């Protein structure tokens, strides 16, 4: 795993930031679910599958993440610690949060849950990506595909993937609504805001080697 090497530089901060970000990501998903106003494309898909299979939302999230990770193999992508942790931690946290967070009652409460969830999701993205320990499986699928097929832009690949999972999720009974549109419009700017804030500074460059060593005693000028 290429990103394991990053743990040699500020390991405590990276690990705390990674798992704080993943936990916050799970909480943000639960907030948006409880708003009942619509989810991001992947979570529409997760929710639709959960309703059809009668499994918990978190269980489906973990299962889908693991399956997506298998798609990295033909793309020759290497998962980092953050990638593997993403698959497990987010699903566990979202189920735990849903167990204690009731659905929103009334539009003002639901809107507050939605906005809080979207902002928290942006901050969580900045935290776990800023730790530099590997992307989530879904983002890695997108970047891996574009790396292997450079004629396709990241924007095109992401759009195709997200429209596909959104459509499948909606057909399976996932919630598409105002929150879906709000998330699509807000998550890019929020991630752009938070990633630089939480990015762990790179390891300082080594001191430059002197151009020439001091002359030995008695060496001719």
Secondary structure, DSSP 8 states (H G I E B T S, - for coil): -GGGGGGGSSHHHHHHHHHHHHHHHHHHHHHHHHHTS---HHHHHHHHHHHHHT--HHHHHHHHHHHHHHTHHHHT----HHHHHHHHHHHHHHHHHHHH-----SHHHHHHHHHHHHHHHHHHHHHHHHTTS---HHHHHHHHHHHH-TTS-HHHHHHHHHHHHHHHHHHTT---SHHHHHHHHHHHHHHHHHHHHH------------SS----TT---
